[in-house]
């Protein structure tokens, strides 16, 4: 067998760049997700996302390696070369889908459309060892800044999933904001939901709340695209976006988590 798939200099450069990005993404997933699994209450859910993230990383890695080294079609026998081309096309298509959804997550987190509204929804995030994670604190900082800008507005703090002490995400968020001087009457708790979908269902059922009224969505940048889509699917007709900046070090893992959940939504 002899090599029969020469690699051009341009392809080598592109392959090296993509391979480096995929390696960094995979490393981020491996560093962030195991620690998160050990810290959160809903370990099983995070474990499942972690497994699927590794599968997506493997697809991207094999595709990048093939782009760089051409190993799938480097043999002369026609049968092996044909099989290699089928695998190459399949990997390329799967990688394109993954990259497309990554792009949606990134772009969705860059769109700011927030204006005046009676309510802004601050979406919860799993507590880590009973404490608010840095990204949850960033959401709260964004919510507090919104209250300062619009003195008549109220924040709806969401999230159930109590920790070992019985405190929910919403309760922890309320305590943090009140500790920062936010008046309790400007905070509304929705602390029964276990998921983003349940959040919106419970909010819609609140007395005095209308799904047709303008509402501001506050969540981490990587979560914004899916959160708005879920809200609109639940019947919220005037959703404005106010993404909170997330930590850079874990952005890759968080972005890929959203891709996993996006793809799961499509297959349900």
Backbone bond lengths (Angstrom), bond angles and torsions (degrees), N, CA, C in turn:
res aa  C-N    CA-C-N  psi(-1)  N-CA   C-N-CA  omega(-1)  CA-C   N-CA-C  phi
1 X - - - 1.462 - - 1.526 109.70 -
2 X 1.290 117.85 139.36 1.461 122.06 -179.80 1.519 110.51 -128.95
3 X 1.299 114.82 153.82 1.458 120.08 178.52 1.523 109.60 -71.17
4 X 1.327 116.13 135.13 1.462 120.00 -176.78 1.523 111.25 -142.54
5 X 1.347 117.05 38.03 1.467 120.27 -179.01 1.522 108.62 -145.10
6 X 1.345 117.05 73.46 1.466 120.17 -176.85 1.523 111.70 -60.36
7 X 1.332 115.05 143.76 1.455 121.46 -178.15 1.522 108.74 -104.33
8 X 1.327 117.18 122.45 1.456 121.14 -179.74 1.529 109.90 -74.21
9 X 1.341 117.80 156.76 1.476 120.68 178.47 1.526 112.72 -57.50
10 X 1.351 116.81 -41.00 1.468 119.37 179.79 1.524 110.32 -62.79
11 X 1.327 116.07 -41.50 1.471 119.46 179.50 1.520 110.95 -64.87
12 X 1.334 116.34 -37.42 1.470 119.03 177.59 1.525 111.14 -61.33
13 X 1.323 116.08 -44.61 1.463 120.08 -178.66 1.526 110.96 -63.36
14 X 1.338 116.33 -48.49 1.466 120.20 179.39 1.523 110.11 -61.89
15 X 1.333 116.24 -42.44 1.463 120.15 179.33 1.512 112.11 -62.21
16 X 1.347 116.71 -42.07 1.473 120.22 178.66 1.525 110.93 -61.83
17 X 1.334 116.77 -42.32 1.463 120.57 -179.45 1.526 110.64 -64.33
18 X 1.328 116.20 -49.29 1.464 120.08 -179.09 1.525 111.29 -64.39
19 X 1.315 116.25 -40.33 1.460 119.65 179.37 1.522 110.77 -63.17
20 X 1.328 116.73 -41.24 1.461 119.94 177.67 1.518 112.02 -62.93
21 X 1.341 117.04 -41.87 1.465 120.62 179.53 1.534 111.30 -64.91
22 X 1.324 116.31 -41.02 1.461 119.53 -179.42 1.524 110.80 -67.18
23 X 1.320 116.76 -39.93 1.469 120.31 177.74 1.525 110.42 -61.75
24 X 1.341 116.96 -42.73 1.470 120.54 178.04 1.525 110.86 -63.52
25 X 1.340 116.64 -42.16 1.462 120.56 178.86 1.516 111.03 -62.69
26 X 1.321 116.87 -44.59 1.462 121.14 179.81 1.524 110.88 -63.75
27 X 1.327 116.38 -42.52 1.467 120.24 178.62 1.523 110.71 -61.51
28 X 1.332 116.96 -39.88 1.461 121.16 179.22 1.527 110.25 -62.14
29 X 1.328 115.86 -45.19 1.478 120.12 178.71 1.523 110.40 -60.56
30 X 1.326 117.17 -44.60 1.464 121.12 -177.43 1.524 112.19 -68.36
31 X 1.327 117.60 -29.70 1.459 120.69 179.26 1.528 112.47 -81.63
32 X 1.330 116.85 -38.46 1.463 121.25 -171.88 1.528 112.84 -85.07
33 X 1.327 116.76 -47.59 1.462 119.49 -168.15 1.530 114.59 -68.17
34 X 1.348 121.17 -44.35 1.473 118.89 178.27 1.528 112.57 -58.77
35 X 1.327 117.01 -40.34 1.467 119.87 178.52 1.521 110.70 -64.99
36 X 1.325 117.05 -37.73 1.465 120.75 178.97 1.528 110.67 -66.68
37 X 1.315 116.47 -40.97 1.469 120.37 179.03 1.522 110.40 -57.85
38 X 1.317 116.48 -41.72 1.469 120.56 -178.61 1.524 112.57 -72.23
39 X 1.346 117.22 -18.23 1.463 119.91 -172.40 1.522 114.10 -99.88
40 X 1.340 118.63 -23.84 1.459 121.08 -171.74 1.523 111.43 -97.40
41 X 1.338 114.46 166.64 1.464 120.82 179.94 1.524 110.96 -77.67
42 X 1.324 117.18 -48.46 1.468 121.47 -176.72 1.528 110.23 -84.10
43 X 1.328 115.49 69.27 1.455 120.21 -174.17 1.527 112.36 -64.59
44 X 1.334 117.10 -38.67 1.464 120.25 -176.35 1.518 111.47 -61.60
45 X 1.331 116.82 -43.21 1.462 120.50 179.86 1.522 111.32 -62.18
46 X 1.319 116.75 -43.39 1.463 120.25 -179.07 1.525 110.37 -69.22
47 X 1.327 116.97 -35.40 1.461 120.40 177.30 1.523 111.16 -61.38
48 X 1.325 116.70 -42.30 1.460 120.38 179.03 1.525 111.04 -62.82
49 X 1.325 116.42 -44.53 1.468 120.11 178.26 1.524 110.00 -61.07
50 X 1.331 116.89 -40.81 1.460 121.96 179.81 1.525 111.16 -59.31
51 X 1.331 116.38 -45.31 1.468 120.29 179.80 1.528 110.68 -60.39
52 X 1.330 116.38 -45.42 1.461 119.53 -179.63 1.526 111.82 -67.80
53 X 1.318 116.98 -33.64 1.462 119.70 175.84 1.531 110.37 -62.27
54 X 1.326 116.34 -41.41 1.465 119.80 178.55 1.528 110.94 -63.53
55 X 1.325 117.06 -37.52 1.467 120.28 177.48 1.526 110.45 -63.60
56 X 1.341 117.00 -44.71 1.460 120.17 178.55 1.533 110.83 -63.22
57 X 1.330 116.42 -40.37 1.466 119.70 177.75 1.525 110.68 -62.66
58 X 1.327 117.35 -39.77 1.463 120.79 179.55 1.522 111.07 -63.38
59 X 1.337 116.60 -41.22 1.470 120.52 177.95 1.528 110.19 -61.06
60 X 1.327 116.19 -48.40 1.458 120.47 179.99 1.530 111.41 -63.50
61 X 1.339 116.10 -38.49 1.460 119.96 -178.19 1.522 111.35 -66.29
62 X 1.334 117.79 -46.96 1.462 120.58 179.32 1.526 111.18 -63.65
63 X 1.327 116.38 -38.23 1.454 119.95 178.87 1.529 111.00 -65.46
64 X 1.334 116.86 -42.76 1.464 120.78 178.83 1.526 111.47 -66.38
65 X 1.327 117.13 -39.83 1.466 120.46 177.99 1.519 111.27 -63.92
66 X 1.326 116.27 -40.41 1.459 119.05 178.69 1.520 111.37 -67.23
67 X 1.336 116.25 -38.35 1.460 119.27 177.59 1.527 110.29 -62.43
68 X 1.321 116.11 -41.54 1.467 120.33 -177.27 1.528 113.10 -74.64
69 X 1.340 117.56 -42.25 1.467 120.25 -172.26 1.534 113.96 -112.09
70 X 1.350 116.97 -14.69 1.459 119.89 178.25 1.510 114.26 63.85
71 X 1.332 117.90 31.15 1.463 119.86 -172.09 1.532 113.74 -70.79
72 X 1.339 117.62 -20.23 1.466 118.93 -176.83 1.523 113.17 -74.46
73 X 1.309 117.45 -24.32 1.467 120.05 -177.12 1.527 111.70 -127.59
74 X 1.313 117.05 32.62 1.460 119.63 -173.70 1.525 113.26 -93.41
75 X 1.356 118.11 1.48 1.469 119.72 -176.37 1.525 110.84 -106.76
76 X 1.344 115.44 147.86 1.448 120.24 -176.39 1.527 115.41 -72.00
77 X 1.323 121.18 -40.32 1.479 118.97 -176.82 1.521 111.23 -51.90
78 X 1.317 117.07 131.27 1.457 121.90 -173.60 1.522 112.38 -60.93
79 X 1.330 116.37 -37.48 1.467 119.57 -177.88 1.523 110.70 -64.31
80 X 1.337 115.62 -48.58 1.470 119.26 179.79 1.522 110.89 -63.96
81 X 1.322 116.11 -40.33 1.466 119.32 -179.99 1.530 110.72 -65.44
82 X 1.340 117.28 -38.76 1.465 120.84 178.33 1.512 111.95 -64.11
83 X 1.352 115.75 -44.53 1.468 119.79 177.50 1.522 110.08 -61.65
84 X 1.327 115.40 -41.04 1.463 119.65 178.99 1.516 112.36 -60.81
85 X 1.335 117.25 -40.74 1.458 120.32 178.84 1.533 111.84 -66.09
86 X 1.325 116.78 -38.10 1.470 119.52 177.18 1.523 109.91 -61.94
87 X 1.338 116.33 -45.43 1.458 120.55 179.22 1.531 110.79 -64.18
88 X 1.332 115.87 -39.62 1.463 119.59 -179.68 1.525 111.23 -62.68
89 X 1.325 116.28 -46.21 1.463 120.03 179.98 1.527 110.70 -63.18
90 X 1.342 116.26 -42.47 1.474 120.17 179.76 1.524 110.80 -61.93
91 X 1.324 116.35 -45.50 1.462 120.01 179.16 1.526 111.25 -63.98
92 X 1.328 116.34 -40.55 1.467 120.00 -179.85 1.518 111.11 -63.62
93 X 1.332 117.19 -41.91 1.464 120.33 179.87 1.527 111.19 -66.63
94 X 1.339 116.28 -44.09 1.466 119.60 178.87 1.525 110.84 -63.53
95 X 1.323 116.25 -41.13 1.466 120.07 179.03 1.522 111.12 -64.56
96 X 1.332 116.29 -38.29 1.464 119.77 178.67 1.520 110.98 -63.35
97 X 1.327 116.99 -39.70 1.467 120.81 177.76 1.527 110.16 -63.06
98 X 1.325 116.54 -45.51 1.468 120.71 -179.60 1.525 110.33 -62.22
99 X 1.328 116.66 -45.41 1.470 120.52 -179.30 1.521 110.51 -64.48
100 X 1.332 117.29 -38.20 1.465 121.18 177.60 1.526 110.72 -58.92
101 X 1.326 116.78 -47.13 1.459 119.81 -178.65 1.529 111.21 -70.17
102 X 1.332 117.30 -33.82 1.471 119.31 174.03 1.523 110.23 -61.46
103 X 1.335 116.05 -41.54 1.456 120.16 178.04 1.512 112.21 -62.13
104 X 1.345 117.20 -40.55 1.465 120.92 177.36 1.524 111.13 -59.89
105 X 1.328 115.64 -42.50 1.467 119.80 -179.83 1.524 110.31 -62.94
106 X 1.327 116.17 -46.91 1.467 120.42 -177.17 1.522 110.90 -64.80
107 X 1.322 117.21 -48.91 1.466 120.77 -178.43 1.522 110.88 -65.23
108 X 1.330 116.63 -40.56 1.468 119.96 179.10 1.510 112.96 -59.50
109 X 1.331 116.99 -31.22 1.453 120.67 179.16 1.516 114.24 -81.28
110 X 1.326 117.07 -3.61 1.460 120.98 -179.13 1.528 112.46 -101.48
111 X 1.330 116.97 -4.31 1.461 120.73 -175.31 1.530 109.91 -94.18
112 X 1.331 117.07 121.53 1.464 123.60 177.19 1.534 108.07 -115.11
113 X 1.325 116.05 120.95 1.471 119.04 179.27 1.527 111.50 -132.31
114 X 1.323 117.80 15.83 1.468 120.88 -172.40 1.523 111.62 -68.64
115 X 1.330 114.95 137.79 1.455 123.13 173.80 1.521 108.52 -140.79
116 X 1.329 117.70 -165.44 1.460 120.36 -179.11 1.529 112.00 -66.47
117 X 1.319 115.89 139.95 1.460 122.56 176.79 1.523 107.79 -159.55
118 X 1.321 115.49 157.37 1.465 118.97 177.41 1.521 111.63 -70.57
119 X 1.337 116.01 -30.68 1.461 120.05 -175.78 1.527 111.43 -134.53
120 X 1.317 114.15 142.97 1.462 121.75 168.80 1.521 107.17 -123.68
121 X 1.300 116.04 132.72 1.464 121.43 -178.48 1.520 108.79 -96.92
122 X 1.330 116.34 122.50 1.461 121.11 174.45 1.526 107.34 -102.71
123 X 1.310 116.03 110.42 1.460 119.67 -177.73 1.519 110.87 -75.82
124 X 1.316 115.00 139.68 1.457 120.84 -178.61 1.525 112.42 -75.79
125 X 1.309 114.41 172.07 1.456 122.73 178.94 1.522 106.95 -147.60
126 X 1.318 115.87 140.04 1.461 120.27 -175.16 1.529 111.75 -50.16
127 X 1.331 115.49 130.21 1.457 120.49 176.89 1.523 109.41 -66.77
128 X 1.307 116.25 144.57 1.456 121.58 178.72 1.526 108.41 -112.47
129 X 1.334 115.30 111.18 1.465 122.26 -174.89 1.525 110.94 55.35
130 X 1.343 115.10 37.80 1.458 121.02 176.90 1.513 114.98 80.93
131 X 1.319 118.24 2.97 1.458 121.22 -177.28 1.527 110.65 -119.57
132 X 1.322 115.56 158.83 1.460 120.69 177.27 1.523 109.75 -70.18
133 X 1.324 115.41 127.86 1.461 120.75 176.88 1.528 109.51 -69.16
134 X 1.333 118.16 159.17 1.477 120.32 179.85 1.524 113.19 -53.60
135 X 1.333 117.94 -39.58 1.462 119.22 -179.58 1.526 111.83 -68.03
136 X 1.327 117.34 -31.80 1.463 119.79 176.09 1.523 110.18 -68.52
137 X 1.313 117.44 -39.41 1.468 120.54 176.95 1.527 110.74 -64.45
138 X 1.322 116.81 -34.77 1.462 119.67 176.49 1.526 110.55 -64.76
139 X 1.327 117.64 -39.51 1.464 121.15 176.23 1.526 110.50 -61.96
140 X 1.332 116.07 -39.92 1.465 119.91 179.84 1.530 111.23 -68.57
141 X 1.322 116.76 -38.89 1.469 119.67 176.59 1.527 110.33 -61.34
142 X 1.322 116.00 -40.27 1.466 120.52 178.86 1.523 110.36 -66.20
143 X 1.338 116.17 -41.13 1.462 119.94 178.26 1.520 112.37 -65.22
144 X 1.319 117.07 -40.33 1.470 120.44 179.13 1.528 110.66 -65.20
145 X 1.325 116.54 -39.82 1.466 119.91 177.58 1.529 110.63 -63.96
146 X 1.316 116.60 -34.89 1.472 119.34 178.25 1.532 110.27 -66.48
147 X 1.322 116.89 -41.79 1.469 120.10 177.98 1.530 111.41 -62.10
148 X 1.318 115.96 -37.03 1.465 118.99 179.44 1.529 110.84 -67.51
149 X 1.309 115.93 -34.38 1.463 119.82 -179.70 1.521 112.11 -76.91
150 X 1.347 116.44 -33.24 1.470 121.11 -177.82 1.534 108.45 -124.77
151 X 1.324 118.01 89.48 1.467 122.91 -172.34 1.529 114.90 -62.07
152 X 1.326 118.47 -18.34 1.455 120.36 -179.36 1.524 112.79 -91.82
153 X 1.300 117.51 -6.93 1.465 121.30 -174.78 1.528 111.48 -80.95
154 X 1.324 115.27 158.25 1.457 122.65 173.38 1.527 109.15 -123.77
155 X 1.327 115.06 151.97 1.461 120.82 175.15 1.522 109.52 -100.26
156 X 1.315 115.95 133.86 1.464 121.77 170.66 1.525 106.56 -100.37
157 X 1.325 116.10 112.74 1.459 122.00 -177.44 1.520 108.76 -95.12
158 X 1.322 117.28 124.71 1.467 120.01 -172.69 1.521 111.61 -115.78
159 X 1.308 114.66 155.73 1.457 120.43 172.22 1.513 113.21 129.35
160 X 1.321 115.98 121.02 1.463 121.56 174.70 1.530 109.01 -96.53
161 X 1.333 116.76 -117.98 1.467 122.26 177.39 1.531 112.30 49.81
162 X 1.342 117.89 66.79 1.463 120.35 -178.02 1.522 112.77 -64.42
163 X 1.329 114.76 150.48 1.460 119.43 176.01 1.526 109.36 -85.27
164 X 1.325 116.35 -169.38 1.457 120.49 -176.45 1.523 112.28 -61.91
165 X 1.329 117.33 -26.61 1.461 120.68 -179.59 1.525 112.48 -86.01
166 X 1.349 116.67 -7.23 1.455 120.69 179.08 1.514 114.28 94.63
167 X 1.341 117.68 -0.39 1.467 120.55 179.39 1.518 109.97 -82.27
168 X 1.325 115.81 131.55 1.460 120.39 177.79 1.523 110.25 -89.43
169 X 1.336 115.00 170.04 1.456 120.59 176.86 1.532 110.60 -57.87
170 X 1.335 116.30 -45.42 1.461 120.33 -177.76 1.520 111.78 -62.88
171 X 1.319 117.46 -40.34 1.469 121.18 179.77 1.529 110.46 -65.62
172 X 1.321 116.76 -43.27 1.467 120.33 177.87 1.526 109.99 -61.33
173 X 1.328 116.64 -41.49 1.460 120.59 178.88 1.525 110.92 -62.89
174 X 1.323 116.73 -44.60 1.471 120.38 178.68 1.521 110.82 -59.61
175 X 1.334 116.47 -45.22 1.462 120.04 -177.55 1.530 110.79 -62.86
176 X 1.322 117.07 -39.52 1.466 120.13 179.45 1.524 110.40 -64.55
177 X 1.326 116.96 -47.14 1.461 120.56 -177.82 1.529 111.69 -65.60
178 X 1.321 116.84 -41.61 1.460 119.03 177.90 1.525 110.89 -64.74
179 X 1.328 116.15 -34.91 1.460 119.90 175.84 1.513 112.76 -65.90
180 X 1.329 115.66 -20.25 1.469 121.13 178.24 1.528 112.01 -96.45
181 X 1.331 115.98 7.52 1.455 120.04 174.43 1.512 116.28 97.07
182 X 1.320 118.80 6.92 1.462 121.15 177.87 1.532 108.71 -78.56
183 X 1.328 116.73 130.83 1.469 120.85 -178.82 1.524 110.67 -67.21
184 X 1.328 116.14 141.62 1.470 120.62 -176.24 1.527 111.80 -62.92
185 X 1.336 116.84 -31.57 1.465 118.36 -177.51 1.531 113.00 -72.83
186 X 1.312 116.82 -4.05 1.465 119.99 175.21 1.529 111.80 -98.24
187 X 1.323 115.36 4.94 1.462 120.95 -177.09 1.526 110.33 -121.00
188 X 1.317 116.23 128.32 1.462 122.82 177.50 1.524 107.44 -117.55
189 X 1.326 116.89 132.32 1.458 120.77 -176.85 1.526 111.75 -100.78
190 X 1.310 115.73 134.25 1.461 123.01 166.13 1.522 104.59 -123.41
191 X 1.323 115.95 92.03 1.467 120.45 -170.96 1.529 113.26 -115.94
192 X 1.336 116.35 27.91 1.459 120.03 -179.55 1.533 112.69 -108.95
193 X 1.307 117.44 -20.57 1.467 120.92 -172.84 1.526 111.49 -76.99
194 X 1.323 114.70 147.50 1.460 121.08 176.28 1.523 111.91 -107.19
195 X 1.336 117.54 -1.82 1.463 120.97 -178.65 1.519 109.37 -151.32
196 X 1.336 116.10 167.58 1.459 120.81 179.29 1.529 110.72 -62.79
197 X 1.317 117.46 -39.66 1.475 120.37 179.10 1.524 111.06 -61.58
198 X 1.314 116.85 -44.00 1.461 120.27 178.70 1.522 110.96 -65.53
199 X 1.332 116.98 -34.32 1.468 120.43 176.07 1.513 110.74 -52.09
200 X 1.324 116.12 -53.12 1.458 120.29 -174.71 1.522 112.26 -69.30
201 X 1.322 116.80 -34.41 1.462 119.15 175.86 1.513 111.51 -63.28
202 X 1.330 117.09 -42.85 1.462 121.13 179.56 1.523 111.80 -69.69
203 X 1.334 117.17 -37.80 1.462 120.20 178.63 1.522 110.16 -64.92
204 X 1.325 117.01 -42.70 1.463 120.92 -179.28 1.524 111.80 -60.67
205 X 1.338 116.47 -28.12 1.463 120.67 -178.49 1.523 112.90 -86.26
206 X 1.336 117.91 -3.51 1.463 120.55 -179.13 1.521 110.98 -68.60
207 X 1.313 115.58 142.86 1.460 120.55 178.93 1.528 110.08 -65.04
208 X 1.315 115.81 132.62 1.456 121.20 177.10 1.512 114.21 84.06
209 X 1.339 117.50 1.64 1.467 120.21 179.60 1.517 109.40 -104.61
210 X 1.326 116.61 134.83 1.458 122.01 178.74 1.519 109.88 -119.87
211 X 1.328 116.46 132.33 1.461 120.74 178.70 1.528 112.20 -69.01
212 X 1.323 116.71 -13.70 1.462 120.67 178.66 1.526 112.96 -92.26
213 X 1.326 116.54 -5.87 1.466 120.43 178.79 1.530 109.31 -81.99
214 X 1.326 118.22 151.62 1.468 119.27 176.31 1.528 110.78 -64.47
215 X 1.302 115.89 138.90 1.457 121.05 179.02 1.526 108.27 -142.11
216 X 1.323 115.72 143.41 1.458 121.11 -179.84 1.523 109.29 -98.92
217 X 1.320 116.01 131.15 1.458 121.59 177.85 1.520 109.43 -97.91
218 X 1.337 116.39 122.56 1.453 121.69 177.49 1.521 108.38 -116.87
219 X 1.314 115.49 117.25 1.459 121.29 176.12 1.517 107.79 -155.97
220 X 1.316 116.49 174.81 1.461 119.80 178.60 1.518 109.98 -64.75
221 X 1.318 116.60 150.37 1.459 121.10 -176.61 1.526 112.25 -53.61
222 X 1.341 117.07 -41.99 1.463 119.92 -177.74 1.534 112.64 -69.69
223 X 1.314 117.63 -18.50 1.467 122.17 -177.20 1.523 112.65 -98.12
224 X 1.327 117.33 -10.08 1.453 121.27 -168.71 1.526 112.81 -64.56
225 X 1.310 118.42 -44.99 1.463 120.90 -176.04 1.529 110.87 -59.60
226 X 1.305 116.98 -48.11 1.469 119.82 -177.67 1.523 111.15 -71.43
227 X 1.332 117.38 -37.00 1.464 120.68 -179.80 1.524 111.07 -61.87
228 X 1.327 116.51 -45.37 1.467 120.19 179.96 1.527 110.09 -64.86
229 X 1.308 116.52 -41.06 1.463 119.38 179.87 1.532 111.28 -63.11
230 X 1.319 117.07 -40.38 1.468 120.59 178.46 1.521 110.36 -66.31
231 X 1.337 116.51 -41.74 1.468 120.04 178.96 1.521 110.80 -61.52
232 X 1.311 116.44 -45.20 1.461 119.43 179.78 1.526 111.09 -66.02
233 X 1.319 116.60 -34.96 1.458 120.00 175.84 1.511 112.56 -66.26
234 X 1.339 116.05 -26.33 1.465 120.73 178.27 1.521 112.24 -84.96
235 X 1.350 117.46 0.48 1.459 120.75 175.89 1.508 115.68 104.68
236 X 1.330 118.50 1.87 1.464 120.93 176.69 1.526 108.18 -74.00
237 X 1.312 116.94 121.29 1.466 120.51 -169.39 1.525 114.37 -100.15
238 X 1.323 118.06 -15.96 1.471 120.12 -175.63 1.533 109.99 -134.06
239 X 1.317 114.61 68.70 1.461 121.11 -176.59 1.527 109.66 -93.21
240 X 1.325 116.18 125.86 1.460 122.10 174.90 1.525 109.01 -107.55
241 X 1.310 115.48 147.97 1.465 120.86 -173.34 1.528 112.17 -101.88
242 X 1.326 115.63 134.35 1.457 121.16 171.97 1.529 108.15 -140.36
243 X 1.337 116.67 83.27 1.472 119.52 -177.02 1.519 112.18 -72.14
244 X 1.324 114.91 142.53 1.459 121.59 174.71 1.520 108.75 -97.98
245 X 1.302 115.73 138.34 1.463 119.61 -178.47 1.522 110.29 -67.19
246 X 1.317 115.97 133.32 1.462 121.05 179.54 1.521 110.19 -100.33
247 X 1.329 115.08 167.75 1.457 119.96 178.49 1.523 111.60 -68.67
248 X 1.327 116.80 134.87 1.467 120.98 -176.97 1.522 111.62 -66.78
249 X 1.335 117.26 -38.33 1.461 120.98 -171.94 1.528 112.36 -61.62
250 X 1.326 117.25 -31.91 1.464 120.61 -177.19 1.524 112.57 -106.82
251 X 1.337 117.39 10.70 1.464 118.88 -173.84 1.530 112.22 -63.29
252 X 1.320 117.46 -39.90 1.457 120.18 -179.13 1.511 112.22 -59.94
253 X 1.332 116.66 -47.07 1.460 120.77 179.43 1.521 110.98 -64.56
254 X 1.336 117.14 -41.67 1.466 120.62 179.54 1.527 111.25 -66.57
255 X 1.322 116.59 -40.74 1.463 120.40 177.96 1.519 110.54 -61.08
256 X 1.318 117.20 -45.02 1.459 120.33 -178.22 1.525 111.10 -69.38
257 X 1.335 117.33 -31.33 1.469 120.12 174.29 1.523 110.52 -60.43
258 X 1.328 115.90 -42.63 1.465 119.86 178.52 1.524 111.34 -65.27
259 X 1.327 116.90 -36.98 1.463 120.30 177.28 1.523 110.11 -63.30
260 X 1.333 116.55 -43.49 1.467 120.45 177.85 1.522 110.44 -58.76
261 X 1.322 117.13 -45.55 1.457 121.14 -178.83 1.525 111.16 -69.54
262 X 1.331 117.36 -35.18 1.468 121.29 175.35 1.525 110.68 -61.04
263 X 1.320 115.27 -48.44 1.466 119.68 -179.13 1.529 110.20 -65.39
264 X 1.317 117.20 -35.11 1.458 120.66 176.91 1.534 110.22 -64.16
265 X 1.342 116.60 -40.69 1.467 120.15 177.80 1.526 110.90 -60.48
266 X 1.336 116.49 -38.84 1.459 120.30 -177.81 1.522 112.62 -68.29
267 X 1.327 116.45 -29.09 1.475 120.38 -175.38 1.519 112.55 -95.76
268 X 1.331 117.98 1.19 1.458 120.40 -178.52 1.523 110.26 -78.16
